[in-house]
């Protein structure tokens, strides 16, 4: 029987693969029904999203990224078995055919998991706020 940490590691890989492929149904299925997602730093003033909010937000961005060369390059992953958490430092990149141009943003995700490691309970996503706000402004034209 796999340990909670084994489950957590496998779930994290599946979640990142779902994000990279923009499989929103799979991504949401890996989360608890009351899971939350917060884009940080707080100076961005983005609301914390529930699963429906995540699906709606990512659904608006999917046409820009899905089916293209969107990639997540993992630089570092740290798991805390006792706290049921993991952190991922990565670079998200994509070539886009939008006024915003290509996308390349450093990100740190902090994942929290259920005790058995089989579902994600929350994601805190720290982004390069200057880059993201500038890129989104160009995207919106």
Secondary structure, DSSP 8 states (H G I E B T S, - for coil): ---HHHHHHHHHHHHHHHHHHT-HHHHHHTEEEEEEEEEESGGG----B-HHHHHHHHHHHHHHHTTTT-EEEEEEEEEETTTTEEEEEEEEEE---STT--EEEEEEEEEEE-TTSSSEEEEEEEE-HHHHHHHHHHHH-
